[in-house]
Amino acid sequence: MNRTNLIILILVLVLGALGLSMYFQNYPAEEQVVQEVKQKLPPEPTKNPIVHYPVVEPTAELKPSKQQENTPTVKTTEPLLPESLPLVQESDQSIETALSSLFSKESLNILFYRDNFIQKFVATIDNLPEKKLPRTLLPIKAPGGKFLVSGTQEEPQTSSRNYKRYEPILLLLESIDTDQAIKIYTFFYPLFQTAYEQLGYTNAYFNDRLVYVIDHLIETPNPPDPIQLAQPAVLFTYADPDLEKRSAGQKILLRLGQEQRTRVLKLLNSYRQKLTNLLPQ
């Protein structure tokens, strides 16, 4: 091999070595690539997530006894519970019977939509912190009449006449025996959990979500009456940007008068205390 061919061979080997070096610097080994891809994937859901506020199985004293022949208008001291839990899609009659321990038949008709009650209750709770609340999900009927406005056309404000619309519902909610309501919730909790999982939350607990939503509602501002409004288009909005950006659940509370809102916040705090202590005594 003459000198010229030797020099060409050396140059080819050097260039080849440089090329391979650059390739491996820019394209790591296959095992390394696989490892990096795995690191970029979202972590798997925790198989056993922490339950912040567990709901225990009903104790013997919470187990249902045989239903007595009481009319739905009689308010009993103990909830009327079925012998065993039905499927969530077949639970309407059972939950209606249980609720009749808290409300008269007339009150049930005034307050609730009883078809798919558990599913609607769960979906409503889940959506309260959102900007919009689908009306088709509501288990509670809206009060009669329309939202009324006072003030002037240039400076509209909430009207105290609205408060009368909400008062009957608030009085009914305040009349509930909270201990009995919690017993009903605890007994039917597996169905509430099932309905929550059917929304896609297969690795979360409904009671934790319920407490979170109550905390969210408790954070609702409690401004004095009346609240100033604006009308940029057909619908009225809150003139205060901080109020206008609030969630659907908080805006429901803002529709109440300050005194009514204070009463609701007191109720929410009472239920929160019970829902976060559902452990055996």
C-alpha positions as CSV (number, residue, x, y, z in Angstrom):
1,M,0.0,0.0,0.0
2,N,1.5,3.3,-1.1
3,R,1.7,6.4,1.1
4,T,-1.3,8.1,-0.6
5,N,-3.7,5.1,0.0
6,L,-2.5,4.8,3.6
7,I,-3.3,8.4,4.3
8,I,-6.8,8.1,2.7
9,L,-7.5,4.9,4.8
10,I,-6.5,6.8,8.0
11,L,-8.7,9.7,7.2
12,V,-11.7,7.4,6.5
13,L,-11.2,5.6,9.9
14,V,-10.9,8.9,11.7
15,L,-14.1,10.3,10.1
16,G,-15.9,7.1,10.8
17,A,-14.9,7.2,14.4
18,L,-16.0,10.8,14.7
19,G,-19.4,10.0,13.1
20,L,-20.1,7.1,15.4
21,S,-19.1,9.3,18.4
22,M,-21.6,12.0,17.3
23,Y,-24.3,9.4,16.7
24,F,-24.1,7.9,20.2
25,Q,-24.0,11.4,21.8
26,N,-27.2,12.4,20.1
27,Y,-29.0,9.1,20.2
28,P,-28.5,7.2,23.5
29,A,-28.6,3.5,23.7
30,E,-32.1,1.9,23.2
31,E,-32.3,1.0,26.9
32,Q,-31.6,4.6,27.9
33,V,-34.2,5.9,25.4
34,V,-36.8,3.5,26.9
35,Q,-35.9,4.6,30.4
36,E,-36.3,8.3,29.4
37,V,-39.7,7.7,27.8
38,K,-40.9,5.9,30.9
39,Q,-39.8,8.9,33.0
40,K,-41.9,11.2,30.8
41,L,-45.1,9.2,31.1
42,P,-47.5,10.3,33.9
43,P,-47.2,8.2,37.1
44,E,-49.6,5.4,37.6
45,P,-52.5,6.2,39.9
46,T,-51.9,5.1,43.5
47,K,-53.4,1.7,44.1
48,N,-54.4,2.5,47.6
49,P,-54.9,6.3,47.9
50,I,-55.1,7.9,51.3
51,V,-58.6,8.4,52.6
52,H,-58.7,11.8,54.4
53,Y,-62.1,11.3,55.8
54,P,-63.2,7.7,55.9
55,V,-66.7,6.4,56.1
56,V,-67.0,3.3,58.2
57,E,-69.4,0.5,57.8
58,P,-72.7,1.1,59.6
59,T,-72.5,-0.3,63.2
60,A,-75.3,-2.5,64.7
61,E,-77.2,0.5,65.9
62,L,-77.2,1.9,62.3
63,K,-78.4,-1.3,60.8
64,P,-82.0,-1.1,59.6
65,S,-84.9,-2.6,61.5
66,K,-88.1,-3.8,59.8
67,Q,-90.0,-0.9,58.3
68,Q,-92.9,0.1,60.4
69,E,-96.2,1.0,58.9
70,N,-95.8,4.8,59.2
71,T,-97.2,7.2,56.7
72,P,-94.6,9.3,54.8
73,T,-95.8,12.4,56.6
74,V,-94.7,11.1,60.0
75,K,-91.3,12.3,61.0
76,T,-89.6,9.3,62.8
77,T,-86.7,9.4,65.3
78,E,-84.8,6.7,63.3
79,P,-84.4,6.6,59.5
80,L,-86.3,3.8,57.7
81,L,-83.6,1.8,55.9
82,P,-83.8,-1.2,53.7
83,E,-82.7,-4.7,54.9
84,S,-79.9,-4.6,52.3
85,L,-78.5,-2.1,49.9
86,P,-80.0,-2.1,46.4
87,L,-78.0,-1.3,43.2
88,V,-77.4,2.4,42.8
89,Q,-79.6,2.4,39.7
90,E,-82.4,0.8,41.7
91,S,-82.1,2.9,44.8
92,D,-84.8,5.6,44.3
93,Q,-87.5,4.0,46.3
94,S,-85.1,3.1,49.2
95,I,-83.6,6.6,49.5
96,E,-87.1,8.2,49.2
97,T,-88.3,6.0,52.1
98,A,-85.2,6.9,54.2
99,L,-85.7,10.7,53.4
100,S,-89.3,10.4,54.5
101,S,-87.8,10.0,58.0
102,L,-86.5,13.5,57.7
103,F,-89.2,15.3,55.7
104,S,-93.0,15.1,55.3
105,K,-94.3,13.9,52.0
106,E,-95.2,17.5,51.1
107,S,-91.7,18.7,51.9
108,L,-90.2,15.9,49.8
109,N,-92.3,17.1,46.8
110,I,-91.3,20.7,47.4
111,L,-87.6,20.0,47.7
112,F,-86.4,17.1,45.6
113,Y,-86.4,15.4,42.2
114,R,-86.4,11.8,43.4
115,D,-85.5,10.1,40.1
116,N,-81.8,9.0,40.1
117,F,-81.4,11.0,43.4
118,I,-78.1,9.6,44.5
119,Q,-76.5,10.0,41.0
120,K,-77.8,13.6,40.7
121,F,-76.6,14.4,44.3
122,V,-73.1,13.1,43.6
123,A,-72.9,14.9,40.2
124,T,-74.1,18.2,41.6
125,I,-71.7,18.1,44.5
126,D,-68.8,17.4,42.1
127,N,-69.8,20.3,39.9
128,L,-70.5,23.0,42.5
129,P,-66.8,24.3,42.4
130,E,-67.0,24.7,38.6
131,K,-68.1,27.8,36.7
132,K,-71.3,26.2,35.4
133,L,-73.8,23.8,37.1
134,P,-75.9,21.7,34.6
135,R,-79.5,22.1,35.7
136,T,-80.4,18.6,34.6
137,L,-78.1,17.3,37.4
138,L,-79.9,19.1,40.2
139,P,-81.6,16.8,42.8
140,I,-83.1,19.9,44.5
141,K,-85.9,22.0,42.9
142,A,-85.3,25.7,42.2
143,P,-87.4,28.1,44.2
144,G,-90.4,29.5,42.4
145,G,-90.4,32.9,40.8
146,K,-87.7,34.9,39.0
147,F,-84.5,36.6,40.3
148,L,-85.6,40.1,41.2
149,V,-83.5,43.3,40.9
150,S,-83.9,46.7,42.5
151,G,-82.0,49.9,42.3
152,T,-81.9,51.9,39.1
153,Q,-81.2,51.0,35.5
154,E,-77.8,52.6,35.8
155,E,-77.0,51.0,39.2
156,P,-79.0,47.8,39.6
157,Q,-78.6,45.8,42.8
158,T,-80.0,42.6,44.4
159,S,-83.5,42.9,45.8
160,S,-84.5,41.9,49.3
161,R,-87.7,40.4,47.7
162,N,-85.6,37.5,46.5
163,Y,-84.9,36.3,50.0
164,K,-88.6,35.3,50.5
165,R,-88.1,32.8,47.6
166,Y,-85.3,31.0,49.4
167,E,-86.7,31.1,53.0
168,P,-89.0,28.0,52.8
169,I,-86.1,25.8,51.5
170,L,-83.7,27.2,54.1
171,L,-86.2,26.5,56.9
172,L,-86.7,22.9,55.7
173,L,-82.9,22.4,55.6
174,E,-82.5,23.8,59.1
175,S,-85.3,21.5,60.4
176,I,-83.3,18.3,59.4
177,D,-82.1,16.2,62.3
178,T,-78.4,16.2,61.2
179,D,-77.6,13.0,63.2
180,Q,-80.3,11.1,61.3
181,A,-79.2,12.6,58.0
182,I,-75.6,11.4,58.7
183,K,-77.0,7.9,59.5
184,I,-78.8,7.8,56.1
185,Y,-75.6,9.0,54.3
186,T,-73.4,6.5,56.1
187,F,-75.8,3.6,55.3
188,F,-76.1,4.5,51.7
189,Y,-72.5,5.6,51.3
190,P,-71.4,2.6,49.1
191,L,-74.0,3.8,46.6
192,F,-72.7,7.3,46.7
193,Q,-69.2,6.0,46.1
194,T,-70.4,3.8,43.2
195,A,-72.1,6.9,41.6
196,Y,-68.9,8.8,42.1
197,E,-66.8,6.1,40.4
198,Q,-69.3,6.1,37.5
199,L,-68.3,9.7,36.9
200,G,-64.8,8.4,36.2
201,Y,-63.3,8.8,39.7
202,T,-62.2,5.2,40.1
203,N,-59.4,6.0,42.4
204,A,-60.9,8.6,44.7
205,Y,-63.4,8.8,47.6
206,F,-66.7,10.7,47.4
207,N,-66.7,11.7,51.1
208,D,-63.3,13.5,50.6
209,R,-64.8,15.3,47.6
210,L,-67.9,16.3,49.6
211,V,-65.8,17.8,52.4
212,Y,-63.6,19.6,49.8
213,V,-66.8,21.1,48.2
214,I,-68.1,22.1,51.7
215,D,-64.8,23.9,52.4
216,H,-65.1,25.6,49.0
217,L,-68.6,26.8,49.8
218,I,-67.6,28.0,53.3
219,E,-65.1,30.3,51.5
220,T,-67.9,32.2,49.8
221,P,-67.7,35.9,50.6
222,N,-70.6,37.3,52.8
223,P,-71.0,40.9,51.6
224,P,-73.7,43.1,53.1
225,D,-77.1,43.6,51.3
226,P,-77.7,44.7,48.7
227,I,-75.0,43.5,46.2
228,Q,-74.3,45.8,43.3
229,L,-75.0,44.4,39.8
230,A,-74.1,45.2,36.2
231,Q,-75.9,44.4,32.9
232,P,-73.4,44.2,30.1
233,A,-75.9,42.2,28.0
234,V,-79.2,40.6,28.7
235,L,-78.2,38.8,31.9
236,F,-77.2,40.6,35.1
237,T,-73.7,40.0,36.5
238,Y,-72.0,41.1,39.7
239,A,-70.4,44.5,39.5
240,D,-67.6,43.3,41.7
241,P,-65.2,41.3,39.6
242,D,-64.2,39.1,42.6
243,L,-67.8,38.0,43.0
244,E,-68.4,37.6,39.3
245,K,-65.5,35.1,38.9
246,R,-66.8,32.9,41.7
247,S,-67.9,29.3,41.1
248,A,-71.5,28.2,40.4
249,G,-71.8,26.9,44.0
250,Q,-70.6,30.1,45.6
251,K,-72.9,32.2,43.3
252,I,-75.9,30.2,44.6
253,L,-75.0,31.4,48.1
254,L,-74.5,34.9,46.9
255,R,-78.1,35.0,45.7
256,L,-79.2,34.7,49.3
257,G,-79.4,37.6,51.7
258,Q,-76.5,38.1,54.1
259,E,-78.5,36.8,57.1
260,Q,-79.6,33.7,55.1
261,R,-76.1,33.1,53.8
262,T,-74.8,33.2,57.4
263,R,-77.3,30.5,58.4
264,V,-76.3,28.3,55.4
265,L,-72.6,28.7,56.3
266,K,-73.5,27.6,59.9
267,L,-75.2,24.5,58.5
268,L,-72.3,23.7,56.3
269,N,-69.8,23.9,59.2
270,S,-72.0,21.6,61.2
271,Y,-72.1,19.0,58.5
272,R,-68.4,19.3,57.9
273,Q,-67.6,18.6,61.5
274,K,-69.7,15.4,61.3
275,L,-68.4,14.2,57.9
276,T,-64.8,14.5,59.0
277,N,-65.4,12.4,62.1
278,L,-67.3,9.3,60.8
279,L,-65.2,6.9,62.8
280,P,-66.5,4.5,65.5
281,Q,-67.0,6.2,68.8
